[in-house]
Amino acid sequence: MGEHGATIKIKLSAPAVEGKANAALRSFLAEELEIADRNIVLERGQKSRDKLSRIDGSSEGDVRSRLLRTM
């Protein structure tokens, strides 16, 4: 959805049950960044609305600019 302070807010339609929202987030990020979903690691927030993801092979600045360009 856009920047929210120092974070990027993303709205998903997947339900937050049985890891479906986490899988949808990884899928969304992989598609938007044009990378394999295995390069996306959910570092923190598996059961929370607030999540911290690590994108292997990309800098934070590159990921941020690519995501915000598409929103």
All heavy atoms as TSV, in Angstrom:
chain	resi	resn	atom	element	x	y	z
A	1	MET	N	N	0.819	-1.199	0.000
A	1	MET	CA	C	0.000	0.000	0.000
A	1	MET	C	C	0.860	1.258	0.000
A	1	MET	O	O	0.412	2.270	-0.436
A	1	MET	CB	C	-0.925	0.010	1.202
A	1	MET	CG	C	-1.918	-1.149	1.273
A	1	MET	SD	S	-3.141	-1.215	-0.030
A	1	MET	CE	C	-3.990	0.323	0.154
A	2	GLY	N	N	2.076	1.188	0.542
A	2	GLY	CA	C	2.950	2.357	0.546
A	2	GLY	C	C	3.792	2.437	1.797
A	2	GLY	O	O	3.787	1.537	2.634
A	3	GLU	N	N	4.507	3.546	1.909
A	3	GLU	CA	C	5.377	3.735	3.073
A	3	GLU	C	C	4.548	4.043	4.307
A	3	GLU	O	O	3.534	4.737	4.241
A	3	GLU	CB	C	6.353	4.877	2.826
A	3	GLU	CG	C	7.467	4.503	1.886
A	3	GLU	CD	C	8.517	5.568	1.819
A	3	GLU	OE1	O	8.317	6.516	1.047
A	3	GLU	OE2	O	9.527	5.444	2.537
A	4	HIS	N	N	5.010	3.528	5.410
A	4	HIS	CA	C	4.374	3.759	6.705
A	4	HIS	C	C	5.513	3.975	7.694
A	4	HIS	O	O	5.997	3.023	8.307
A	4	HIS	CB	C	3.496	2.570	7.088
A	4	HIS	CG	C	2.668	2.791	8.303
A	4	HIS	ND1	N	1.584	3.638	8.318
A	4	HIS	CD2	C	2.769	2.296	9.547
A	4	HIS	CE1	C	1.054	3.631	9.527
A	4	HIS	NE2	N	1.749	2.821	10.288
A	5	GLY	N	N	5.978	5.206	7.797
A	5	GLY	CA	C	7.167	5.479	8.598
A	5	GLY	C	C	8.380	4.882	7.916
A	5	GLY	O	O	8.608	5.115	6.738
A	6	ALA	N	N	9.145	4.087	8.638
A	6	ALA	CA	C	10.335	3.448	8.078
A	6	ALA	C	C	10.018	2.101	7.432
A	6	ALA	O	O	10.900	1.436	6.916
A	6	ALA	CB	C	11.376	3.259	9.171
A	7	THR	N	N	8.759	1.706	7.467
A	7	THR	CA	C	8.369	0.405	6.923
A	7	THR	C	C	7.545	0.572	5.645
A	7	THR	O	O	7.133	1.666	5.299
A	7	THR	CB	C	7.533	-0.396	7.941
A	7	THR	OG1	O	6.315	0.286	8.172
A	7	THR	CG2	C	8.285	-0.583	9.249
A	8	ILE	N	N	7.326	-0.542	4.983
A	8	ILE	CA	C	6.452	-0.564	3.817
A	8	ILE	C	C	5.231	-1.389	4.186
A	8	ILE	O	O	5.359	-2.532	4.632
A	8	ILE	CB	C	7.154	-1.172	2.594
A	8	ILE	CG1	C	8.339	-0.299	2.201
A	8	ILE	CG2	C	6.181	-1.318	1.431
A	8	ILE	CD1	C	9.162	-0.859	1.075
A	9	LYS	N	N	4.067	-0.816	4.014
A	9	LYS	CA	C	2.818	-1.491	4.361
A	9	LYS	C	C	2.274	-2.175	3.110
A	9	LYS	O	O	2.108	-1.546	2.070
A	9	LYS	CB	C	1.813	-0.480	4.897
A	9	LYS	CG	C	0.567	-1.105	5.451
A	9	LYS	CD	C	-0.292	-0.044	6.123
A	9	LYS	CE	C	-1.448	-0.692	6.836
A	9	LYS	NZ	N	-2.219	0.304	7.594
A	10	ILE	N	N	1.991	-3.459	3.234
A	10	ILE	CA	C	1.456	-4.257	2.136
A	10	ILE	C	C	0.156	-4.882	2.616
A	10	ILE	O	O	0.101	-5.475	3.692
A	10	ILE	CB	C	2.454	-5.352	1.708
A	10	ILE	CG1	C	3.749	-4.719	1.218
A	10	ILE	CG2	C	1.845	-6.270	0.652
A	10	ILE	CD1	C	4.871	-5.701	0.994
A	11	LYS	N	N	-0.889	-4.762	1.828
A	11	LYS	CA	C	-2.184	-5.325	2.195
A	11	LYS	C	C	-2.410	-6.603	1.383
A	11	LYS	O	O	-2.312	-6.595	0.163
A	11	LYS	CB	C	-3.287	-4.314	1.899
A	11	LYS	CG	C	-4.625	-4.714	2.448
A	11	LYS	CD	C	-5.600	-3.571	2.310
A	11	LYS	CE	C	-6.900	-3.920	3.010
A	11	LYS	NZ	N	-7.817	-2.785	2.985
A	12	LEU	N	N	-2.695	-7.685	2.084
A	12	LEU	CA	C	-2.932	-8.985	1.455
A	12	LEU	C	C	-4.372	-9.418	1.675
A	12	LEU	O	O	-4.989	-9.064	2.675
A	12	LEU	CB	C	-1.994	-10.036	2.057
A	12	LEU	CG	C	-0.505	-9.762	1.946
A	12	LEU	CD1	C	0.272	-10.736	2.810
A	12	LEU	CD2	C	-0.059	-9.845	0.503
A	13	SER	N	N	-4.877	-10.218	0.754
A	13	SER	CA	C	-6.244	-10.717	0.923
A	13	SER	C	C	-6.269	-12.126	1.515
A	13	SER	O	O	-7.336	-12.625	1.839
A	13	SER	CB	C	-6.977	-10.702	-0.420
A	13	SER	OG	O	-6.306	-11.521	-1.343
A	14	ALA	N	N	-5.118	-12.751	1.671
A	14	ALA	CA	C	-5.058	-14.116	2.217
A	14	ALA	C	C	-5.375	-14.101	3.713
A	14	ALA	O	O	-4.980	-13.178	4.420
A	14	ALA	CB	C	-3.673	-14.711	1.990
A	15	PRO	N	N	-6.073	-15.115	4.189
A	15	PRO	CA	C	-6.398	-15.181	5.612
A	15	PRO	C	C	-5.161	-15.495	6.450
A	15	PRO	O	O	-4.235	-16.162	5.992
A	15	PRO	CB	C	-7.404	-16.333	5.692
A	15	PRO	CG	C	-7.081	-17.195	4.532
A	15	PRO	CD	C	-6.600	-16.269	3.453
A	16	ALA	N	N	-5.178	-14.991	7.667
A	16	ALA	CA	C	-4.053	-15.204	8.578
A	16	ALA	C	C	-4.224	-16.519	9.344
A	16	ALA	O	O	-4.218	-16.538	10.569
A	16	ALA	CB	C	-3.939	-14.026	9.528
A	17	VAL	N	N	-4.396	-17.611	8.620
A	17	VAL	CA	C	-4.520	-18.936	9.230
A	17	VAL	C	C	-3.580	-19.902	8.530
A	17	VAL	O	O	-3.386	-19.824	7.312
A	17	VAL	CB	C	-5.969	-19.479	9.166
A	17	VAL	CG1	C	-6.896	-18.670	10.056
A	17	VAL	CG2	C	-6.502	-19.492	7.754
A	18	GLU	N	N	-2.991	-20.770	9.312
A	18	GLU	CA	C	-2.141	-21.845	8.801
A	18	GLU	C	C	-1.046	-21.353	7.863
A	18	GLU	O	O	-0.697	-22.011	6.890
A	18	GLU	CB	C	-2.992	-22.905	8.103
A	18	GLU	CG	C	-3.979	-23.566	9.026
A	18	GLU	CD	C	-4.868	-24.567	8.326
A	18	GLU	OE1	O	-4.666	-24.842	7.132
A	18	GLU	OE2	O	-5.779	-25.080	8.989
A	19	GLY	N	N	-0.528	-20.138	8.118
A	19	GLY	CA	C	0.578	-19.621	7.329
A	19	GLY	C	C	0.212	-19.115	5.942
A	19	GLY	O	O	1.091	-18.798	5.145
A	20	LYS	N	N	-1.081	-19.017	5.642
A	20	LYS	CA	C	-1.494	-18.585	4.303
A	20	LYS	C	C	-1.100	-17.144	4.006
A	20	LYS	O	O	-0.689	-16.829	2.891
A	20	LYS	CB	C	-2.991	-18.790	4.114
A	20	LYS	CG	C	-3.373	-20.245	4.021
A	20	LYS	CD	C	-4.845	-20.423	3.790
A	20	LYS	CE	C	-5.159	-21.923	3.748
A	20	LYS	NZ	N	-6.570	-22.160	3.515
A	21	ALA	N	N	-1.210	-16.261	4.988
A	21	ALA	CA	C	-0.817	-14.865	4.778
A	21	ALA	C	C	0.688	-14.756	4.583
A	21	ALA	O	O	1.164	-13.985	3.749
A	21	ALA	CB	C	-1.281	-13.994	5.938
A	22	ASN	N	N	1.453	-15.528	5.339
A	22	ASN	CA	C	2.916	-15.519	5.178
A	22	ASN	C	C	3.306	-16.016	3.792
A	22	ASN	O	O	4.178	-15.430	3.138
A	22	ASN	CB	C	3.587	-16.379	6.254
A	22	ASN	CG	C	3.407	-15.809	7.645
A	22	ASN	OD1	O	3.160	-14.612	7.811
A	22	ASN	ND2	N	3.512	-16.654	8.645
A	23	ALA	N	N	2.673	-17.064	3.328
A	23	ALA	CA	C	2.951	-17.588	1.987
A	23	ALA	C	C	2.553	-16.576	0.919
A	23	ALA	O	O	3.267	-16.392	-0.074
A	23	ALA	CB	C	2.212	-18.912	1.773
A	24	ALA	N	N	1.425	-15.890	1.127
A	24	ALA	CA	C	0.983	-14.885	0.169
A	24	ALA	C	C	1.953	-13.711	0.122
A	24	ALA	O	O	2.236	-13.169	-0.949
A	24	ALA	CB	C	-0.419	-14.400	0.532
A	25	LEU	N	N	2.494	-13.335	1.269
A	25	LEU	CA	C	3.477	-12.253	1.316
A	25	LEU	C	C	4.733	-12.641	0.540
A	25	LEU	O	O	5.225	-11.862	-0.273
A	25	LEU	CB	C	3.828	-11.897	2.763
A	25	LEU	CG	C	4.931	-10.851	2.921
A	25	LEU	CD1	C	4.514	-9.521	2.307
A	25	LEU	CD2	C	5.293	-10.690	4.389
A	26	ARG	N	N	5.237	-13.837	0.788
A	26	ARG	CA	C	6.430	-14.299	0.065
A	26	ARG	C	C	6.167	-14.345	-1.434
A	26	ARG	O	O	7.004	-13.925	-2.235
A	26	ARG	CB	C	6.866	-15.670	0.570
A	26	ARG	CG	C	7.484	-15.617	1.953
A	26	ARG	CD	C	7.956	-16.957	2.421
A	26	ARG	NE	N	9.004	-17.425	1.518
A	26	ARG	CZ	C	9.360	-18.690	1.406
A	26	ARG	NH1	N	8.772	-19.606	2.133
A	26	ARG	NH2	N	10.316	-19.039	0.584
A	27	SER	N	N	5.024	-14.832	-1.819
A	27	SER	CA	C	4.668	-14.910	-3.235
A	27	SER	C	C	4.573	-13.516	-3.860
A	27	SER	O	O	5.083	-13.273	-4.959
A	27	SER	CB	C	3.343	-15.655	-3.385
A	27	SER	OG	O	2.953	-15.704	-4.721
A	28	PHE	N	N	3.934	-12.602	-3.160
A	28	PHE	CA	C	3.807	-11.230	-3.633
A	28	PHE	C	C	5.176	-10.588	-3.815
A	28	PHE	O	O	5.465	-9.983	-4.853
A	28	PHE	CB	C	2.963	-10.402	-2.654
A	28	PHE	CG	C	2.991	-8.934	-2.941
A	28	PHE	CD1	C	2.184	-8.405	-3.933
A	28	PHE	CD2	C	3.819	-8.087	-2.231
A	28	PHE	CE1	C	2.210	-7.040	-4.210
A	28	PHE	CE2	C	3.856	-6.727	-2.505
A	28	PHE	CZ	C	3.045	-6.203	-3.491
A	29	LEU	N	N	6.028	-10.712	-2.788
A	29	LEU	CA	C	7.362	-10.109	-2.871
A	29	LEU	C	C	8.182	-10.718	-3.999
A	29	LEU	O	O	8.863	-10.004	-4.737
A	29	LEU	CB	C	8.097	-10.266	-1.535
A	29	LEU	CG	C	7.541	-9.443	-0.372
A	29	LEU	CD1	C	8.239	-9.822	0.928
A	29	LEU	CD2	C	7.665	-7.948	-0.645
A	30	ALA	N	N	8.115	-12.031	-4.149
A	30	ALA	CA	C	8.865	-12.700	-5.218
A	30	ALA	C	C	8.422	-12.204	-6.587
A	30	ALA	O	O	9.252	-11.923	-7.460
A	30	ALA	CB	C	8.691	-14.211	-5.117
A	31	GLU	N	N	7.124	-12.064	-6.765
A	31	GLU	CA	C	6.603	-11.606	-8.051
A	31	GLU	C	C	6.985	-10.152	-8.326
A	31	GLU	O	O	7.449	-9.815	-9.410
A	31	GLU	CB	C	5.081	-11.756	-8.082
A	31	GLU	CG	C	4.480	-11.396	-9.415
A	31	GLU	CD	C	2.987	-11.663	-9.455
A	31	GLU	OE1	O	2.533	-12.667	-8.884
A	31	GLU	OE2	O	2.281	-10.834	-10.058
A	32	GLU	N	N	6.796	-9.292	-7.343
A	32	GLU	CA	C	7.088	-7.871	-7.523
A	32	GLU	C	C	8.577	-7.606	-7.729
A	32	GLU	O	O	8.952	-6.724	-8.494
A	32	GLU	CB	C	6.586	-7.055	-6.329
A	32	GLU	CG	C	5.088	-7.004	-6.219
A	32	GLU	CD	C	4.427	-6.332	-7.406
A	32	GLU	OE1	O	4.894	-5.255	-7.830
A	32	GLU	OE2	O	3.438	-6.893	-7.923
A	33	LEU	N	N	9.426	-8.374	-7.027
A	33	LEU	CA	C	10.876	-8.167	-7.118
A	33	LEU	C	C	11.522	-9.016	-8.208
A	33	LEU	O	O	12.725	-8.910	-8.445
A	33	LEU	CB	C	11.524	-8.460	-5.764
A	33	LEU	CG	C	11.047	-7.567	-4.618
A	33	LEU	CD1	C	11.586	-8.083	-3.293
A	33	LEU	CD2	C	11.442	-6.118	-4.864
A	34	GLU	N	N	10.709	-9.881	-8.814
A	34	GLU	CA	C	11.179	-10.795	-9.864
A	34	GLU	C	C	12.363	-11.635	-9.393
A	34	GLU	O	O	13.412	-11.703	-10.035
A	34	GLU	CB	C	11.538	-10.001	-11.126
A	34	GLU	CG	C	10.358	-9.262	-11.709
A	34	GLU	CD	C	10.704	-8.392	-12.895
A	34	GLU	OE1	O	11.890	-8.051	-13.098
A	34	GLU	OE2	O	9.764	-8.047	-13.634
A	35	ILE	N	N	12.150	-12.273	-8.239
A	35	ILE	CA	C	13.153	-13.174	-7.662
A	35	ILE	C	C	12.456	-14.456	-7.227
A	35	ILE	O	O	11.230	-14.510	-7.136
A	35	ILE	CB	C	13.876	-12.539	-6.447
A	35	ILE	CG1	C	12.868	-12.199	-5.338
A	35	ILE	CG2	C	14.663	-11.306	-6.868
A	35	ILE	CD1	C	13.498	-11.718	-4.058
A	36	ALA	N	N	13.256	-15.480	-6.951
A	36	ALA	CA	C	12.697	-16.745	-6.461
A	36	ALA	C	C	12.233	-16.572	-5.013
A	36	ALA	O	O	12.890	-15.885	-4.230
A	36	ALA	CB	C	13.752	-17.837	-6.542
A	37	ASP	N	N	11.111	-17.179	-4.676
A	37	ASP	CA	C	10.602	-17.027	-3.305
A	37	ASP	C	C	11.519	-17.660	-2.270
A	37	ASP	O	O	11.447	-17.322	-1.101
A	37	ASP	CB	C	9.167	-17.527	-3.172
A	37	ASP	CG	C	9.018	-19.008	-3.379
A	37	ASP	OD1	O	9.963	-19.660	-3.848
A	37	ASP	OD2	O	7.926	-19.521	-3.078
A	38	ARG	N	N	12.418	-18.521	-2.677
A	38	ARG	CA	C	13.373	-19.101	-1.714
A	38	ARG	C	C	14.376	-18.053	-1.220
A	38	ARG	O	O	15.063	-18.277	-0.229
A	38	ARG	CB	C	14.092	-20.298	-2.326
A	38	ARG	CG	C	15.010	-19.953	-3.465
A	38	ARG	CD	C	15.734	-21.183	-4.017
A	38	ARG	NE	N	16.509	-20.847	-5.178
A	38	ARG	CZ	C	16.067	-20.842	-6.430
A	38	ARG	NH1	N	14.818	-21.206	-6.666
A	38	ARG	NH2	N	16.844	-20.497	-7.423
A	39	ASN	N	N	14.465	-16.901	-1.910
A	39	ASN	CA	C	15.354	-15.814	-1.489
A	39	ASN	C	C	14.703	-14.898	-0.462
A	39	ASN	O	O	15.322	-13.946	-0.012
A	39	ASN	CB	C	15.781	-14.971	-2.703
A	39	ASN	CG	C	16.669	-15.747	-3.636
A	39	ASN	OD1	O	17.339	-16.690	-3.246
A	39	ASN	ND2	N	16.669	-15.367	-4.888
A	40	ILE	N	N	13.468	-15.187	-0.104
A	40	ILE	CA	C	12.738	-14.371	0.857
A	40	ILE	C	C	12.588	-15.155	2.147
A	40	ILE	O	O	12.022	-16.245	2.160
A	40	ILE	CB	C	11.358	-13.977	0.305
A	40	ILE	CG1	C	11.543	-13.212	-0.999
A	40	ILE	CG2	C	10.578	-13.169	1.324
A	40	ILE	CD1	C	10.283	-13.070	-1.794
A	41	VAL	N	N	13.117	-14.588	3.226
A	41	VAL	CA	C	13.083	-15.252	4.527
A	41	VAL	C	C	12.306	-14.381	5.498
A	41	VAL	O	O	12.602	-13.197	5.656
A	41	VAL	CB	C	14.518	-15.477	5.059
A	41	VAL	CG1	C	14.487	-16.129	6.425
A	41	VAL	CG2	C	15.338	-16.286	4.072
A	42	LEU	N	N	11.301	-14.951	6.122
A	42	LEU	CA	C	10.541	-14.240	7.140
A	42	LEU	C	C	11.334	-14.328	8.442
A	42	LEU	O	O	11.387	-15.372	9.081
A	42	LEU	CB	C	9.146	-14.853	7.291
A	42	LEU	CG	C	8.166	-14.121	8.181
A	42	LEU	CD1	C	7.967	-12.694	7.711
A	42	LEU	CD2	C	6.847	-14.852	8.207
A	43	GLU	N	N	11.974	-13.228	8.800
A	43	GLU	CA	C	12.847	-13.185	9.971
A	43	GLU	C	C	12.057	-13.112	11.275
A	43	GLU	O	O	12.441	-13.701	12.262
A	43	GLU	CB	C	13.767	-11.962	9.891
A	43	GLU	CG	C	14.763	-12.022	8.766
A	43	GLU	CD	C	16.043	-12.684	9.161
A	43	GLU	OE1	O	16.610	-12.307	10.204
A	43	GLU	OE2	O	16.476	-13.585	8.434
A	44	ARG	N	N	10.984	-12.317	11.254
A	44	ARG	CA	C	10.221	-12.084	12.482
A	44	ARG	C	C	8.771	-11.809	12.125
A	44	ARG	O	O	8.474	-11.220	11.093
A	44	ARG	CB	C	10.828	-10.880	13.216
A	44	ARG	CG	C	10.266	-10.650	14.577
A	44	ARG	CD	C	10.987	-9.556	15.344
A	44	ARG	NE	N	10.870	-8.283	14.643
A	44	ARG	CZ	C	11.876	-7.430	14.501
A	44	ARG	NH1	N	13.063	-7.714	14.987
A	44	ARG	NH2	N	11.698	-6.290	13.869
A	45	GLY	N	N	7.868	-12.246	12.974
A	45	GLY	CA	C	6.460	-11.925	12.812
A	45	GLY	C	C	5.623	-13.012	12.170
A	45	GLY	O	O	4.592	-12.723	11.572
A	46	GLN	N	N	6.025	-14.258	12.302
A	46	GLN	CA	C	5.277	-15.355	11.696
A	46	GLN	C	C	3.813	-15.353	12.129
A	46	GLN	O	O	2.942	-15.747	11.357
A	46	GLN	CB	C	5.907	-16.711	12.028
A	46	GLN	CG	C	7.176	-16.999	11.280
A	46	GLN	CD	C	8.412	-16.334	11.877
A	46	GLN	OE1	O	8.342	-15.584	12.845
A	46	GLN	NE2	N	9.555	-16.591	11.284
A	47	LYS	N	N	3.535	-14.910	13.349
A	47	LYS	CA	C	2.158	-14.911	13.855
A	47	LYS	C	C	1.688	-13.509	14.210
A	47	LYS	O	O	0.809	-13.333	15.039
A	47	LYS	CB	C	2.056	-15.826	15.070
A	47	LYS	CG	C	2.311	-17.272	14.726
A	47	LYS	CD	C	2.101	-18.175	15.900
A	47	LYS	CE	C	2.334	-19.609	15.445
A	47	LYS	NZ	N	1.853	-20.556	16.431
A	48	SER	N	N	2.263	-12.522	13.542
A	48	SER	CA	C	1.944	-11.132	13.828
A	48	SER	C	C	1.623	-10.389	12.533
A	48	SER	O	O	2.026	-10.812	11.458
A	48	SER	CB	C	3.148	-10.476	14.516
A	48	SER	OG	O	3.005	-9.086	14.600
A	49	ARG	N	N	0.943	-9.272	12.655
A	49	ARG	CA	C	0.689	-8.427	11.485
A	49	ARG	C	C	1.967	-7.732	11.036
A	49	ARG	O	O	2.125	-7.399	9.873
A	49	ARG	CB	C	-0.365	-7.371	11.826
A	49	ARG	CG	C	-1.727	-7.948	12.078
A	49	ARG	CD	C	-2.699	-6.857	12.463
A	49	ARG	NE	N	-2.809	-5.880	11.396
A	49	ARG	CZ	C	-3.885	-5.700	10.658
A	49	ARG	NH1	N	-4.954	-6.419	10.907
A	49	ARG	NH2	N	-3.916	-4.802	9.708
A	50	ASP	N	N	2.849	-7.449	11.989
A	50	ASP	CA	C	4.118	-6.789	11.691
A	50	ASP	C	C	5.174	-7.848	11.415
A	50	ASP	O	O	5.443	-8.699	12.264
A	50	ASP	CB	C	4.556	-5.909	12.858
A	50	ASP	CG	C	3.566	-4.788	13.137
A	50	ASP	OD1	O	2.993	-4.263	12.164
A	50	ASP	OD2	O	3.384	-4.441	14.310
A	51	LYS	N	N	5.748	-7.799	10.224
A	51	LYS	CA	C	6.703	-8.818	9.806
A	51	LYS	C	C	8.005	-8.168	9.371
A	51	LYS	O	O	8.015	-7.032	8.906
A	51	LYS	CB	C	6.128	-9.625	8.657
A	51	LYS	CG	C	4.837	-10.337	9.060
A	51	LYS	CD	C	4.258	-11.142	7.972
A	51	LYS	CE	C	2.938	-11.769	8.358
A	51	LYS	NZ	N	2.867	-12.468	9.604
A	52	LEU	N	N	9.077	-8.897	9.512
A	52	LEU	CA	C	10.378	-8.466	9.037
A	52	LEU	C	C	10.881	-9.552	8.105
A	52	LEU	O	O	11.033	-10.705	8.505
A	52	LEU	CB	C	11.357	-8.280	10.200
A	52	LEU	CG	C	12.786	-7.945	9.814
A	52	LEU	CD1	C	12.853	-6.581	9.138
A	52	LEU	CD2	C	13.680	-7.962	11.041
A	53	SER	N	N	11.088	-9.168	6.850
A	53	SER	CA	C	11.560	-10.122	5.846
A	53	SER	C	C	12.962	-9.769	5.416
A	53	SER	O	O	13.321	-8.592	5.324
A	53	SER	CB	C	10.646	-10.105	4.613
A	53	SER	OG	O	9.358	-10.527	4.951
A	54	ARG	N	N	13.758	-10.786	5.140
A	54	ARG	CA	C	15.094	-10.614	4.574
A	54	ARG	C	C	15.033	-11.066	3.126
A	54	ARG	O	O	14.510	-12.134	2.831
A	54	ARG	CB	C	16.115	-11.449	5.356
A	54	ARG	CG	C	17.533	-11.257	4.840
A	54	ARG	CD	C	18.530	-12.114	5.596
A	54	ARG	NE	N	18.446	-13.481	5.088
A	54	ARG	CZ	C	18.344	-14.570	5.834
A	54	ARG	NH1	N	18.286	-14.478	7.137
A	54	ARG	NH2	N	18.274	-15.754	5.287
A	55	ILE	N	N	15.562	-10.252	2.240
A	55	ILE	CA	C	15.604	-10.585	0.823
A	55	ILE	C	C	17.059	-10.865	0.483
A	55	ILE	O	O	17.878	-9.944	0.406
A	55	ILE	CB	C	15.070	-9.427	-0.055
A	55	ILE	CG1	C	13.740	-8.874	0.477
A	55	ILE	CG2	C	14.987	-9.861	-1.503
A	55	ILE	CD1	C	12.593	-9.840	0.482
A	56	ASP	N	N	17.408	-12.122	0.316
A	56	ASP	CA	C	18.789	-12.493	0.016
A	56	ASP	C	C	19.164	-12.053	-1.391
A	56	ASP	O	O	18.385	-12.215	-2.335
A	56	ASP	CB	C	18.979	-14.009	0.159
A	56	ASP	CG	C	18.880	-14.470	1.603
A	56	ASP	OD1	O	19.076	-13.641	2.517
A	56	ASP	OD2	O	18.612	-15.663	1.816
A	57	GLY	N	N	20.348	-11.460	-1.521
A	57	GLY	CA	C	20.856	-11.064	-2.826
A	57	GLY	C	C	20.443	-9.674	-3.269
A	57	GLY	O	O	20.752	-9.266	-4.383
A	58	SER	N	N	19.742	-8.920	-2.395
A	58	SER	CA	C	19.310	-7.561	-2.734
A	58	SER	C	C	19.549	-6.644	-1.548
A	58	SER	O	O	19.410	-7.059	-0.402
A	58	SER	CB	C	17.820	-7.524	-3.086
A	58	SER	OG	O	17.554	-8.307	-4.215
A	59	SER	N	N	19.875	-5.397	-1.834
A	59	SER	CA	C	20.059	-4.425	-0.764
A	59	SER	C	C	18.705	-3.880	-0.328
A	59	SER	O	O	17.720	-3.927	-1.081
A	59	SER	CB	C	20.938	-3.265	-1.233
A	59	SER	OG	O	20.240	-2.467	-2.180
A	60	GLU	N	N	18.666	-3.340	0.863
A	60	GLU	CA	C	17.417	-2.760	1.369
A	60	GLU	C	C	16.956	-1.622	0.468
A	60	GLU	O	O	15.765	-1.508	0.146
A	60	GLU	CB	C	17.600	-2.253	2.796
A	60	GLU	CG	C	16.350	-1.609	3.356
A	60	GLU	CD	C	16.527	-1.047	4.754
A	60	GLU	OE1	O	17.543	-1.319	5.396
A	60	GLU	OE2	O	15.616	-0.320	5.191
A	61	GLY	N	N	17.879	-0.779	0.042
A	61	GLY	CA	C	17.521	0.346	-0.818
A	61	GLY	C	C	16.928	-0.100	-2.142
A	61	GLY	O	O	15.955	0.482	-2.626
A	62	ASP	N	N	17.510	-1.150	-2.734
A	62	ASP	CA	C	17.003	-1.668	-4.005
A	62	ASP	C	C	15.597	-2.244	-3.829
A	62	ASP	O	O	14.697	-1.963	-4.618
A	62	ASP	CB	C	17.946	-2.732	-4.560
A	62	ASP	CG	C	17.498	-3.279	-5.899
A	62	ASP	OD1	O	17.110	-2.470	-6.771
A	62	ASP	OD2	O	17.531	-4.520	-6.070
A	63	VAL	N	N	15.406	-3.024	-2.794
A	63	VAL	CA	C	14.093	-3.624	-2.532
A	63	VAL	C	C	13.057	-2.531	-2.279
A	63	VAL	O	O	11.968	-2.545	-2.849
A	63	VAL	CB	C	14.152	-4.598	-1.336
A	63	VAL	CG1	C	12.762	-5.011	-0.890
A	63	VAL	CG2	C	14.990	-5.806	-1.688
A	64	ARG	N	N	13.407	-1.574	-1.447
A	64	ARG	CA	C	12.494	-0.480	-1.116
A	64	ARG	C	C	12.088	0.292	-2.375
A	64	ARG	O	O	10.901	0.528	-2.612
A	64	ARG	CB	C	13.151	0.455	-0.106
A	64	ARG	CG	C	12.290	1.622	0.312
A	64	ARG	CD	C	12.964	2.454	1.395
A	64	ARG	NE	N	12.956	1.785	2.666
A	64	ARG	CZ	C	11.895	1.755	3.482
A	64	ARG	NH1	N	10.788	2.344	3.123
A	64	ARG	NH2	N	11.955	1.134	4.627
A	65	SER	N	N	13.058	0.665	-3.197
A	65	SER	CA	C	12.716	1.452	-4.390
A	65	SER	C	C	11.897	0.642	-5.391
A	65	SER	O	O	10.955	1.157	-5.999
A	65	SER	CB	C	13.976	2.005	-5.056
A	65	SER	OG	O	14.764	0.968	-5.594
A	66	ARG	N	N	12.185	-0.642	-5.530
A	66	ARG	CA	C	11.426	-1.482	-6.463
A	66	ARG	C	C	9.992	-1.684	-5.986
A	66	ARG	O	O	9.055	-1.644	-6.782
A	66	ARG	CB	C	12.131	-2.809	-6.678
A	66	ARG	CG	C	13.436	-2.629	-7.482
A	66	ARG	CD	C	14.217	-3.877	-7.567
A	66	ARG	NE	N	13.556	-4.821	-8.468
A	66	ARG	CZ	C	13.971	-6.049	-8.664
A	66	ARG	NH1	N	15.035	-6.509	-8.051
A	66	ARG	NH2	N	13.333	-6.839	-9.491
A	67	LEU	N	N	9.809	-1.896	-4.689
A	67	LEU	CA	C	8.455	-2.091	-4.165
A	67	LEU	C	C	7.640	-0.804	-4.233
A	67	LEU	O	O	6.481	-0.822	-4.620
A	67	LEU	CB	C	8.490	-2.613	-2.741
A	67	LEU	CG	C	8.856	-4.060	-2.544
A	67	LEU	CD1	C	8.966	-4.389	-1.068
A	67	LEU	CD2	C	7.856	-4.977	-3.225
A	68	LEU	N	N	8.234	0.302	-3.861
A	68	LEU	CA	C	7.501	1.563	-3.844
A	68	LEU	C	C	7.203	2.054	-5.244
A	68	LEU	O	O	6.212	2.750	-5.468
A	68	LEU	CB	C	8.265	2.617	-3.036
A	68	LEU	CG	C	8.341	2.318	-1.547
A	68	LEU	CD1	C	9.222	3.335	-0.849
A	68	LEU	CD2	C	6.964	2.271	-0.910
A	69	ARG	N	N	8.007	1.692	-6.208
A	69	ARG	CA	C	7.762	2.073	-7.599
A	69	ARG	C	C	6.490	1.392	-8.120
A	69	ARG	O	O	5.762	1.960	-8.915
A	69	ARG	CB	C	8.967	1.674	-8.461
A	69	ARG	CG	C	8.835	2.053	-9.915
A	69	ARG	CD	C	10.068	1.705	-10.704
A	69	ARG	NE	N	10.321	0.279	-10.689
A	69	ARG	CZ	C	11.488	-0.281	-10.401
A	69	ARG	NH1	N	12.538	0.447	-10.113
A	69	ARG	NH2	N	11.630	-1.599	-10.411
A	70	THR	N	N	6.196	0.186	-7.631
A	70	THR	CA	C	5.043	-0.557	-8.128
A	70	THR	C	C	3.763	-0.210	-7.380
A	70	THR	O	O	2.681	-0.614	-7.809
A	70	THR	CB	C	5.268	-2.076	-8.038
A	70	THR	OG1	O	5.429	-2.439	-6.663
A	70	THR	CG2	C	6.473	-2.494	-8.838
A	71	MET	N	N	3.851	0.492	-6.264
A	71	MET	CA	C	2.649	0.784	-5.460
A	71	MET	C	C	2.025	2.091	-5.842
A	71	MET	O	O	2.404	3.011	-6.251
A	71	MET	CB	C	2.988	0.767	-3.989
A	71	MET	CG	C	3.345	-0.605	-3.536
A	71	MET	SD	S	3.616	-0.623	-1.778
A	71	MET	CE	C	3.868	-2.345	-1.537
